[in-house]
């Protein structure tokens, strides 16, 4: 595609980059053995748990779970897009990016800085209009009626977009560069005839800020007198569109202000509107945030959990509120690891956080937060609403509904306890339920009892085991011989393992970080990043190579046995060709050799 950065350049660039230099220029690192440590820049901590491995070219935080390569660090820390991070690393190494048609297909960082400057000017302009515009009294009266004071309004940068279709461009200059910047930031909408008009008109404006406090977008609330002008009145709330600076699935309104107000954030409460966040902050509850016209995403939750270990969702108590809460729960399943808590708070009918905190005050509102429903309680309460626990059919239905949801959760204590609770409700043994949750395709199969001691810790699958060691020492791939026996095996993840092995054999000097970035845009990228965080208890190259070789040998035996068993079934049915007969005999001899070698 025109304008794209070639993959070969990315691979070569990341093999040149020193992640220690990149991170140390932004976060002060200290040498600790073969690695470097620091207090994590992505969550508040006093004891360093953030480590950087120069060997792997990989960082990992044992506190909040953040991990990745130099590219991932720049994207997270400097709020860059992937192409911007590559551009920054290329500049650091003194390399020029060979775009496929000589020019980039994204907005370079310098242009992004111009967009930040433009949005800052627009932000200041809207705040001035709230104080000075002839129509601003309507907005001021509305805010006063909602109980908002001037101090809080100033802290959140509340402003006013005046009426009129053409306010911004005359204010900042009638030239192409200004017009293009206002269009790129979503502040102007371009018409088919080439003209432009203001996106936000006659609205109370709430600036949306990134983690560095830069304005990246706006939310606009229509004034009540405008809203009442008929069936075709404008939407009550209007958000900026997606831009190079603003991605609503990643940003949260009020998060920057919460971090400014609180050094340590014991918990964060997620509400639905701008005024809810502002009103709660004015009441002294300075840890509220809001999503921006979208359901809570995994990216949202990861950002929240890097700042705190407890997230409380606040919804209306009606049917729509509970449906929204369930969507939030489903989206949260992949991030529910140990130490993370999610709870759900439901307000009385007709109330929202803004009205409720004014009615009951800070202490009572926070008492309601303290009493919010735990994740596990809401999970099982919701599923039990449509089932009867008194019948086998009802309990089977509960298991069928819960099983695929629990399988999305990361392995760990919380998932195990949730599985045990499901087993108790369904009146099943825990071992059988564990197998159903960890292997969704196993419903209906018999379950052989295992000892409690054996079930306490599930070892990684052979594929995960092999990938962990390859990611730790990619050079070991050169020591691995023929892998043809692994081809075509029906083992989960085997194709990824073979792809990684092939890629490493073709690129013998590749580092872990480069390998991970090579798979960034594939379905396996995040999986490989998690596996790369693994560290051996004893870093002996010979031992790691032996473990890898043994695992590949076992996988090869599994693949051969699968092929043999498939041919055996066909042989019993008299369906083998001459070629398959020969292969069947060869497989029998190979499996016999594997068995003999394993008993020596």
C-alpha positions as CSV (number, residue, x, y, z in Angstrom):
1,X,0.0,0.0,0.0
2,X,1.3,3.5,-0.9
3,X,2.9,5.3,2.0
4,X,3.4,2.3,4.2
5,X,6.6,1.6,6.0
6,X,8.2,-1.6,4.7
7,X,8.4,-4.5,7.2
8,X,12.0,-5.2,6.4
9,X,12.9,-1.7,7.5
10,X,11.0,-2.1,10.8
11,X,12.7,-5.4,11.5
12,X,16.2,-3.9,10.8
13,X,15.4,-0.7,12.8
14,X,14.3,-2.6,15.9
15,X,17.4,-4.8,15.7
16,X,19.5,-1.6,15.9
17,X,17.6,0.2,18.6
18,X,18.7,0.0,22.2
19,X,15.6,0.0,24.4
20,X,17.6,1.0,27.4
21,X,18.6,4.3,25.7
22,X,15.1,5.0,24.6
23,X,13.5,4.5,28.0
24,X,16.4,6.0,30.1
25,X,16.0,9.3,28.2
26,X,12.5,9.5,29.6
27,X,12.6,7.4,32.8
28,X,15.7,7.2,35.0
29,X,16.9,3.6,35.0
30,X,19.2,1.9,37.4
31,X,21.4,-1.2,36.7
32,X,20.3,-4.3,38.5
33,X,22.3,-7.3,37.4
34,X,21.8,-8.0,33.7
35,X,18.7,-5.7,33.7
36,X,17.6,-2.2,34.5
37,X,14.9,-1.1,36.9
38,X,12.8,1.9,37.7
39,X,9.5,2.9,39.3
40,X,6.9,2.2,36.7
41,X,5.9,5.3,34.6
42,X,2.5,3.8,34.0
43,X,1.2,3.5,37.5
44,X,2.0,4.9,40.9
45,X,4.4,2.9,43.0
46,X,7.2,3.5,45.6
47,X,9.1,0.2,45.1
48,X,10.5,-0.3,41.6
49,X,8.8,-3.1,39.7
50,X,9.5,-1.9,36.2
51,X,12.3,-3.8,34.5
52,X,14.1,-3.4,31.1
53,X,16.0,-6.3,29.5
54,X,18.7,-5.2,27.0
55,X,19.1,-8.8,25.9
56,X,15.4,-9.2,25.0
57,X,14.9,-5.5,24.1
58,X,11.7,-5.7,26.1
59,X,10.2,-4.0,29.2
60,X,7.9,-5.5,31.8
61,X,6.2,-4.2,35.0
62,X,5.5,-6.8,37.6
63,X,3.2,-4.3,39.3
64,X,0.7,-3.3,36.6
65,X,1.5,-5.8,33.9
66,X,2.6,-3.2,31.3
67,X,5.0,-4.8,28.8
68,X,6.4,-4.3,25.3
69,X,9.1,-3.2,23.0
70,X,10.7,0.2,22.4
71,X,7.8,0.9,20.0
72,X,5.2,0.0,22.6
73,X,6.9,2.2,25.2
74,X,6.9,5.2,22.9
75,X,3.2,4.6,22.0
76,X,2.2,4.4,25.6
77,X,4.5,6.9,27.2
78,X,4.6,9.6,24.5
79,X,1.1,8.9,23.3
80,X,2.3,8.2,19.8
81,X,0.7,6.1,17.0
82,X,2.7,3.1,15.7
83,X,4.1,5.0,12.6
84,X,5.0,8.0,14.8
85,X,7.0,5.7,17.1
86,X,8.8,4.2,14.2
87,X,9.6,7.7,12.9
88,X,11.0,8.6,16.3
89,X,13.2,5.5,16.5
90,X,14.4,6.0,13.0
91,X,15.4,9.6,13.8
92,X,17.2,8.3,16.9
93,X,19.2,5.9,14.8
94,X,19.9,8.5,12.0
95,X,17.9,6.5,9.5
96,X,15.5,7.7,6.8
97,X,12.3,5.7,6.4
98,X,11.9,4.3,2.8
99,X,8.1,4.9,2.4
100,X,6.7,2.7,-0.4
101,X,5.9,5.7,-2.6
102,X,8.3,8.2,-1.0
103,X,5.9,9.8,1.5
104,X,4.2,8.7,4.7
105,X,0.5,7.7,4.9
106,X,0.2,9.3,8.4
107,X,0.6,12.7,10.0
108,X,4.2,13.1,11.1
109,X,4.9,14.0,14.7
110,X,5.9,17.6,13.8
111,X,2.4,18.1,12.2
112,X,0.9,16.5,15.3
113,X,2.5,19.1,17.4
114,X,0.9,21.8,15.2
115,X,-2.5,20.1,15.8
116,X,-1.9,20.1,19.6
117,X,-1.1,23.8,19.4
118,X,-4.3,24.5,17.4
119,X,-6.5,22.6,19.9
120,X,-4.9,24.5,22.8
121,X,-5.8,27.8,21.1
122,X,-9.4,26.6,20.4
123,X,-9.6,25.5,24.1
124,X,-8.5,28.9,25.3
125,X,-10.9,30.6,22.9
126,X,-13.9,28.6,24.1
127,X,-13.1,29.5,27.7
128,X,-12.8,33.1,26.9
129,X,-16.2,33.0,25.1
130,X,-17.8,31.6,28.2
131,X,-16.7,34.8,30.0
132,X,-17.2,37.4,27.3
133,X,-19.6,36.4,24.5
134,X,-23.0,38.1,24.4
135,X,-24.8,34.8,24.3
136,X,-22.7,33.2,27.0
137,X,-25.1,34.2,29.8
138,X,-27.4,31.3,28.7
139,X,-24.6,28.9,29.2
140,X,-23.5,30.4,32.5
141,X,-27.1,30.3,33.8
142,X,-27.4,26.7,32.8
143,X,-24.2,25.8,34.6
144,X,-25.2,27.7,37.8
145,X,-28.6,25.9,37.7
146,X,-26.7,22.6,37.7
147,X,-24.7,23.8,40.7
148,X,-21.3,24.2,39.1
149,X,-19.0,26.9,40.6
150,X,-16.5,28.9,38.8
151,X,-13.5,27.2,40.4
152,X,-14.5,23.8,39.2
153,X,-15.4,25.1,35.8
154,X,-11.9,26.6,35.4
155,X,-10.2,23.4,36.6
156,X,-12.0,21.4,33.9
157,X,-11.6,24.2,31.3
158,X,-15.4,24.4,30.6
159,X,-16.1,26.8,27.7
160,X,-18.7,28.0,25.3
161,X,-18.9,27.5,21.5
162,X,-20.8,30.5,20.2
163,X,-23.8,30.3,17.8
164,X,-22.9,30.6,14.1
165,X,-21.5,28.5,11.4
166,X,-18.2,30.4,10.8
167,X,-16.6,31.4,14.1
168,X,-13.3,29.6,14.4
169,X,-11.7,30.3,11.0
170,X,-12.0,34.1,11.2
171,X,-10.7,33.9,14.8
172,X,-7.5,32.1,13.9
173,X,-6.8,33.3,10.3
174,X,-8.3,32.7,6.9
175,X,-5.5,30.6,5.3
176,X,-5.2,27.1,4.1
177,X,-2.8,25.9,6.8
178,X,-5.2,27.0,9.6
179,X,-8.1,25.5,7.8
180,X,-6.4,22.2,7.3
181,X,-5.4,22.0,11.0
182,X,-9.0,22.7,12.1
183,X,-10.3,20.1,9.8
184,X,-7.7,17.5,10.9
185,X,-8.6,18.1,14.6
186,X,-12.3,17.7,13.8
187,X,-13.2,21.3,14.7
188,X,-14.3,22.1,11.1
189,X,-16.4,20.0,8.8
190,X,-15.6,20.2,5.1
191,X,-18.6,20.5,2.7
192,X,-18.9,18.9,-0.7
193,X,-18.5,22.2,-2.4
194,X,-15.1,22.7,-0.6
195,X,-16.3,25.2,2.1
196,X,-16.2,24.5,5.8
197,X,-18.3,25.1,8.9
198,X,-17.9,24.8,12.7
199,X,-18.7,21.4,14.1
200,X,-19.6,22.8,17.5
201,X,-22.1,25.6,17.7
202,X,-24.0,27.1,20.6
203,X,-22.8,24.4,23.0
204,X,-21.1,24.2,26.4
205,X,-17.7,22.8,25.7
206,X,-15.7,20.2,27.8
207,X,-12.1,19.8,26.7
208,X,-10.8,16.2,26.6
209,X,-7.2,15.9,27.7
210,X,-4.6,13.2,27.3
211,X,-2.3,12.0,30.1
212,X,0.0,14.9,29.5
213,X,-2.8,17.5,29.9
214,X,-2.9,18.3,26.2
215,X,-6.3,19.0,24.7
216,X,-7.0,16.3,22.1
217,X,-10.8,16.7,21.5
218,X,-14.0,18.2,22.9
219,X,-17.4,17.2,24.0
220,X,-20.2,19.7,23.5
221,X,-23.5,19.8,25.4
222,X,-26.4,21.6,23.7
223,X,-28.2,24.3,25.7
224,X,-31.7,23.5,26.9
225,X,-33.4,26.3,25.0
226,X,-31.8,25.1,21.8
227,X,-32.7,21.5,22.5
228,X,-36.4,22.4,22.8
229,X,-36.7,23.9,19.3
230,X,-38.5,20.9,17.7
231,X,-38.1,17.3,16.6
232,X,-35.1,18.0,14.5
233,X,-33.1,19.7,17.3
234,X,-29.4,18.9,17.4
235,X,-28.1,15.9,19.5
236,X,-27.9,16.6,23.2
237,X,-24.2,15.7,23.3
238,X,-21.7,15.8,20.5
239,X,-18.1,14.5,20.6
240,X,-15.1,15.2,18.4
241,X,-14.6,12.6,15.7
242,X,-11.7,10.2,15.6
243,X,-8.5,12.0,14.6
244,X,-4.8,11.5,14.6
245,X,-4.8,12.7,18.2
246,X,-8.1,11.3,19.5
247,X,-9.2,7.7,19.7
248,X,-12.3,7.4,21.9
249,X,-11.7,3.8,22.6
250,X,-8.6,4.7,24.5
251,X,-9.3,8.0,26.2
252,X,-11.3,8.8,29.3
253,X,-12.7,12.2,30.3
254,X,-11.5,13.4,33.7
255,X,-8.6,11.0,34.0
256,X,-6.0,13.7,33.7
257,X,-7.8,15.9,36.2
258,X,-8.0,12.9,38.6
259,X,-4.3,12.3,38.4
260,X,-3.6,16.0,39.0
261,X,-5.8,16.0,42.1
262,X,-4.7,12.8,43.7
263,X,-1.1,11.5,44.1
264,X,-2.4,8.0,45.0
265,X,-5.6,6.9,43.5
266,X,-7.3,4.2,45.7
267,X,-10.1,3.7,43.2
268,X,-11.7,5.1,40.1
269,X,-15.4,5.4,39.4
270,X,-16.6,5.2,35.8
271,X,-19.7,7.3,35.1
272,X,-21.5,8.2,31.8
273,X,-21.4,12.0,31.4
274,X,-19.2,15.0,31.5
275,X,-21.3,16.8,34.1
276,X,-21.3,13.7,36.3
277,X,-17.4,13.8,36.4
278,X,-17.4,17.6,37.0
279,X,-20.1,17.5,39.7
280,X,-18.5,14.6,41.6
281,X,-15.1,16.5,41.5
282,X,-16.8,19.6,42.9
283,X,-18.3,17.5,45.7
284,X,-14.8,16.2,46.6
285,X,-15.0,12.9,44.8
286,X,-12.1,13.6,42.5
287,X,-11.6,10.1,41.1
288,X,-14.5,9.9,38.5
289,X,-13.9,9.4,34.8
290,X,-16.3,9.0,31.8
291,X,-16.1,7.1,28.5
292,X,-16.6,9.2,25.4
293,X,-19.8,8.0,23.7
294,X,-18.6,4.3,23.6
295,X,-18.7,1.3,25.8
296,X,-15.8,0.7,28.1
297,X,-13.0,-1.1,26.2
298,X,-10.1,-3.3,27.2
299,X,-7.8,-0.3,26.5
300,X,-9.8,1.8,28.8
301,X,-9.6,-0.8,31.6
302,X,-5.9,-1.3,31.2
303,X,-5.3,2.4,31.5
304,X,-7.4,2.5,34.7
305,X,-5.7,-0.5,36.3
306,X,-2.3,1.0,35.8
307,X,-3.4,3.8,38.2
308,X,-5.4,1.8,40.7
309,X,-6.5,-1.7,41.6
310,X,-10.2,-1.0,42.0
311,X,-12.7,0.3,39.3
312,X,-16.3,0.9,40.1
313,X,-18.9,1.3,37.3
314,X,-21.8,3.6,38.1
315,X,-25.0,3.1,36.1
316,X,-28.7,3.9,36.3
317,X,-30.7,1.2,38.1
318,X,-33.1,0.8,35.2
319,X,-33.0,-1.9,32.5
320,X,-30.8,0.2,30.2
321,X,-28.4,0.8,33.0
322,X,-28.1,-2.9,33.8
323,X,-27.6,-3.8,30.1
324,X,-24.8,-1.2,30.0
325,X,-23.3,-2.7,33.1
326,X,-23.4,-6.2,31.6
327,X,-21.6,-5.0,28.5
328,X,-18.9,-3.4,30.7
329,X,-18.6,-6.8,32.6
330,X,-18.2,-8.7,29.3
331,X,-15.5,-6.3,28.1
332,X,-13.7,-6.6,31.4
333,X,-13.3,-10.4,31.4
334,X,-9.9,-10.4,29.6
335,X,-8.3,-8.1,32.2
336,X,-9.6,-9.6,35.4
337,X,-6.3,-10.8,36.8
338,X,-5.2,-11.1,40.5
339,X,-5.3,-7.9,42.5
340,X,-7.8,-6.2,40.2
341,X,-11.3,-5.5,41.5
342,X,-14.4,-4.3,39.5
343,X,-17.7,-3.5,41.2
344,X,-21.0,-2.2,40.0
345,X,-23.0,0.6,41.6
346,X,-26.7,1.1,40.5
347,X,-28.4,4.4,41.3
348,X,-32.1,4.9,42.2
349,X,-34.5,5.4,39.3
350,X,-34.4,8.9,37.8
351,X,-31.0,9.7,39.4
352,X,-27.6,10.2,37.8
353,X,-24.3,10.8,39.7
354,X,-24.7,14.6,39.3
355,X,-28.2,14.7,40.9
356,X,-27.5,12.0,43.4
357,X,-24.4,13.5,44.9
358,X,-26.2,16.8,45.3
359,X,-29.1,15.1,47.0
360,X,-27.3,12.9,49.4
361,X,-23.8,14.5,49.8
362,X,-20.3,13.2,49.5
363,X,-20.3,10.9,52.5
364,X,-23.5,9.0,51.6
365,X,-22.5,8.8,48.0
366,X,-19.1,7.3,48.9
367,X,-20.9,4.9,51.2
368,X,-22.9,3.7,48.2
369,X,-19.6,3.2,46.3
370,X,-18.3,1.2,49.2
371,X,-21.4,-1.0,49.0
372,X,-21.2,-1.5,45.2
373,X,-21.9,-5.0,44.0
374,X,-18.7,-7.1,43.4
375,X,-18.0,-8.4,39.9
376,X,-18.6,-12.0,40.8
377,X,-22.0,-11.3,42.4
378,X,-23.3,-9.3,39.4
379,X,-21.9,-12.0,37.1
380,X,-23.8,-14.9,38.7
381,X,-26.9,-12.8,39.6
382,X,-27.4,-11.8,36.0
383,X,-27.0,-15.4,34.7
384,X,-29.3,-16.8,37.3
385,X,-32.1,-14.4,36.3
386,X,-33.1,-16.5,33.3
387,X,-32.5,-19.9,34.8
388,X,-33.9,-22.2,37.5
389,X,-31.4,-23.6,39.9
390,X,-33.9,-26.2,41.1
391,X,-33.8,-28.3,37.8
392,X,-30.9,-30.1,36.0
393,X,-31.9,-28.2,32.8
394,X,-31.6,-24.8,34.5
395,X,-28.2,-25.7,36.0
396,X,-27.0,-27.0,32.6
397,X,-28.2,-23.7,31.0
398,X,-26.2,-21.7,33.6
399,X,-23.0,-23.6,32.9
400,X,-23.5,-23.2,29.1
401,X,-23.9,-19.4,29.6
402,X,-21.1,-19.0,32.0
403,X,-18.5,-21.3,30.5
404,X,-17.5,-19.2,27.4
405,X,-17.4,-16.1,29.5
406,X,-15.1,-17.5,32.1
407,X,-12.8,-18.9,29.4
408,X,-12.0,-15.3,28.4
409,X,-10.5,-14.6,31.8
410,X,-6.8,-14.8,32.3
411,X,-5.6,-17.9,34.3
412,X,-5.2,-17.2,38.0
413,X,-6.8,-17.3,41.4
414,X,-9.8,-15.1,40.5
415,X,-10.7,-17.3,37.5
416,X,-10.3,-20.4,39.6
417,X,-12.6,-19.1,42.4
418,X,-15.2,-18.0,39.8
419,X,-15.0,-21.5,38.3
420,X,-15.4,-23.1,41.8
421,X,-18.5,-20.9,42.4
422,X,-20.0,-22.0,39.1
423,X,-19.3,-25.6,40.0
424,X,-21.1,-25.1,43.4
425,X,-24.1,-23.5,41.8
426,X,-24.4,-26.3,39.2
427,X,-23.7,-29.0,41.8
428,X,-20.7,-30.3,39.9
429,X,-17.2,-31.3,41.0
430,X,-14.6,-28.6,40.6
431,X,-12.2,-30.7,38.5
432,X,-14.9,-31.4,35.9
433,X,-15.9,-27.7,35.8
434,X,-12.2,-26.7,35.4
435,X,-11.9,-28.9,32.3
436,X,-15.1,-27.4,30.8
437,X,-13.9,-23.9,31.3
438,X,-10.3,-24.4,30.1
439,X,-11.4,-26.6,27.2
440,X,-14.7,-25.3,25.8
441,X,-14.9,-28.1,23.3
442,X,-14.9,-30.8,26.0
443,X,-18.6,-30.6,27.0
444,X,-20.0,-34.1,27.0
445,X,-16.6,-35.9,27.5
446,X,-15.9,-37.9,30.5
447,X,-13.7,-36.4,33.2
448,X,-11.1,-38.5,35.0
449,X,-10.7,-37.4,38.6
450,X,-7.3,-35.9,39.5
451,X,-5.8,-35.1,42.8
452,X,-6.3,-31.7,44.4
453,X,-2.5,-31.3,44.5
454,X,-2.2,-31.9,40.8
455,X,-5.0,-29.4,40.0
456,X,-3.5,-26.6,42.0
457,X,-1.2,-25.4,39.2
458,X,-1.7,-26.1,35.5
459,X,1.6,-26.3,33.6
460,X,1.8,-24.3,30.3
461,X,1.0,-26.2,27.1
462,X,3.9,-27.6,25.2
463,X,3.6,-24.8,22.6
464,X,3.5,-22.0,25.2
465,X,6.5,-23.7,26.9
466,X,8.5,-23.8,23.7
467,X,7.6,-20.2,22.7
468,X,8.6,-18.9,26.1
469,X,12.1,-20.3,25.7
470,X,12.4,-19.1,22.1
471,X,11.4,-15.6,23.1
472,X,13.9,-15.7,25.9
473,X,16.8,-16.8,23.6
474,X,15.8,-16.5,19.9
475,X,19.3,-17.7,18.9
476,X,18.3,-21.3,20.0
477,X,16.2,-21.6,16.8
478,X,19.5,-22.1,14.9
479,X,20.1,-25.3,16.9
480,X,16.8,-26.8,16.0
481,X,17.0,-29.3,13.1
482,X,14.2,-30.6,10.9
483,X,10.7,-29.7,12.0
484,X,8.8,-31.5,9.2
485,X,7.3,-34.0,11.7
486,X,5.5,-31.0,13.3
487,X,3.8,-30.0,10.1
488,X,0.0,-30.6,9.9
489,X,-0.4,-31.5,13.6
490,X,-3.7,-30.6,15.3
491,X,-2.2,-28.9,18.3
492,X,-3.4,-25.4,19.4
493,X,-0.8,-22.8,18.6
494,X,1.4,-25.1,16.7
495,X,1.3,-23.1,13.5
496,X,2.4,-20.0,15.4
497,X,5.4,-21.9,16.8
498,X,6.4,-23.2,13.4
499,X,6.1,-19.6,12.0
500,X,8.3,-18.2,14.8
501,X,10.9,-20.9,14.3
502,X,11.0,-20.4,10.5
503,X,11.3,-16.6,10.9
504,X,14.1,-16.9,13.5
505,X,16.0,-19.4,11.3
506,X,15.9,-17.0,8.4
507,X,17.0,-14.1,10.7
508,X,19.7,-15.5,13.1
509,X,20.6,-12.2,14.7
510,X,17.0,-11.2,15.6
511,X,16.2,-10.0,19.1
512,X,13.1,-10.7,21.0
513,X,11.7,-7.1,20.6
514,X,12.1,-7.3,16.9
515,X,10.3,-10.7,16.7
516,X,7.4,-9.4,18.7
517,X,7.0,-6.2,16.6
518,X,7.1,-8.4,13.5
519,X,3.8,-10.0,14.7
520,X,2.2,-6.7,16.1
521,X,-0.6,-6.6,13.5
522,X,-1.4,-10.2,13.7
523,X,-3.8,-12.1,16.0
524,X,-0.7,-13.5,17.8
525,X,1.0,-10.2,18.7
526,X,-0.4,-9.7,22.2
527,X,0.0,-13.4,23.0
528,X,3.7,-13.3,22.2
529,X,4.2,-10.1,24.3
530,X,2.8,-11.9,27.3
531,X,4.9,-14.9,26.8
532,X,8.0,-12.7,26.4
533,X,7.7,-11.6,30.1
534,X,8.6,-15.1,31.2
535,X,12.0,-15.5,33.0
536,X,13.7,-18.8,33.8
537,X,14.7,-19.6,37.3
538,X,18.2,-20.5,36.2
539,X,19.4,-18.9,32.9
540,X,21.5,-21.8,31.6
541,X,21.6,-21.8,27.8
542,X,22.3,-25.6,27.7
543,X,19.3,-26.3,30.0
544,X,17.0,-24.0,28.0
545,X,18.0,-25.6,24.7
546,X,17.5,-29.1,26.2
547,X,14.0,-28.1,27.4
548,X,13.1,-26.7,24.0
549,X,14.4,-29.7,22.1
550,X,12.6,-32.2,24.4
551,X,9.4,-30.2,24.0
552,X,9.6,-30.1,20.2
553,X,10.3,-33.9,20.3
554,X,7.1,-34.5,22.3
555,X,5.1,-32.3,20.0
556,X,6.5,-34.2,17.0
557,X,5.5,-37.5,18.6
558,X,2.0,-36.0,19.2
559,X,1.7,-35.0,15.6
560,X,2.9,-38.4,14.3
561,X,0.5,-40.2,16.7
562,X,-2.4,-38.1,15.4
563,X,-1.6,-38.9,11.8
564,X,-1.1,-42.6,12.7
565,X,-4.5,-42.8,14.5
566,X,-6.2,-41.1,11.6
567,X,-4.7,-43.7,9.2
568,X,-5.5,-46.5,11.6
569,X,-9.2,-45.6,11.5
570,X,-9.1,-45.6,7.7
571,X,-7.1,-48.8,7.6
572,X,-9.8,-50.6,9.7
573,X,-12.3,-49.4,7.1
574,X,-10.2,-50.7,4.3
575,X,-9.8,-47.2,2.7
576,X,-6.0,-46.8,2.6
577,X,-4.2,-46.2,-0.7
578,X,-0.8,-47.8,-1.4
579,X,1.0,-44.6,-0.5
580,X,-1.0,-44.3,2.7
581,X,-0.2,-48.0,3.5
582,X,3.5,-47.2,3.2
583,X,3.2,-44.1,5.4
584,X,1.2,-46.1,8.0
585,X,4.0,-48.6,8.3
586,X,6.6,-45.9,8.5
587,X,4.7,-44.0,11.2
588,X,4.4,-47.2,13.2
589,X,8.2,-47.6,13.1
590,X,8.8,-44.0,14.0
591,X,6.5,-44.1,17.0
592,X,8.2,-47.3,18.2
593,X,11.5,-45.5,18.0
594,X,10.1,-42.5,20.0
595,X,8.8,-44.9,22.7
596,X,12.1,-46.8,22.9
597,X,14.1,-43.5,23.2
598,X,11.8,-42.2,25.9
599,X,12.3,-45.3,28.1
600,X,16.2,-45.1,28.0
